[in-house]
Amino acid sequence: MCLGMRTTLDLDDALLAEARRRAGEQGTTLTAVIEQALAAAFAPPVRTGKPFRLAWRPRRGRFLGGVDIADRDALYETMEGRR
């Protein structure tokens, strides 16, 4: 059995009350509830399903010469046919 390190924490009253309530419901200690919560918070995220993969669907277009892609407004105007 690992005794661990003792420390003092300043917790929000409502949060502490909820942790104590859960410990009572689960028939365990406040320390165990806080340890479980910290372990869950620091655990790596669980990946579900397949990773997202972008379906790239290029479309035919035409060259629009003289478009400054650094000028967002001008680029949008050109793309929308306002130029």
N, C-alpha and C positions, 0 to 999 in steps of 0.2 A: 504494500500500500504506500503510495506516494503522498506525503503530507503536504507538499507544495509550499508556496511562499505566502506569508500573511501580508495583507496590505489593507489600506483604508481607502474607501471610495466615497465620494459625495454623489449620491444618486437622487434623481427626481423622486419626490415622495410617491407620486402615482405609479411610477415605474417600479419602485421597490415594493409597493403594496401588491401590484400585479405579480411580481416574481414570487413573493411570499405566498400568495393565493395559489399559484401554480404548483409551488413546492408542496403545499398542503394537499392539493388535489392528487398529485402524483405520488404522495407518500415518500417524498425525498427531501433533501436539504436545500436551503436557499443557495448554498455554494454549488451544488450539483446543477441547479437550474441556471445559474449564471454561467457556469462552465459550459453547459450545453449551448447556451445562447451565443457565447463567444466563439465556440468551435464552429457553429453554424455560420456565423458572420464572417469568419476567416477562411472557411472552406472554399476551394475553387468552385466556380459555377458548374453545375451539371449540364452537360450538353445533351440535348434530346434531338432525335431525328438526324437527318442528313444535313450537312452544312449547306448554307445558301450558296447557290451558284447562279451568277447572272447569265441569262440567256441573251447573248449579244446578237442582235438582228440588224445588221447594217442595211440601210436603204440606199437606193441609187439617188444621187443628188447631182448638183452641178457646181462647178467652181464659181465662187463669188469673189472675184478679185477686188482688191482694195479694201477689204474688211479688216479693221483693226480689232482683233479679238480682245485686246486689253480695254476697249471701250464697250462696256456691256450694253449701254443704251443703243449705241450705233449698231452693234451686232444684232440685237433684237429687232431693230427697225429694218435692217437688211433681211433678216430671216422672215419677217412678216410681210415683206414686200412694200414697205413704206418708203424705201429709198430708191 
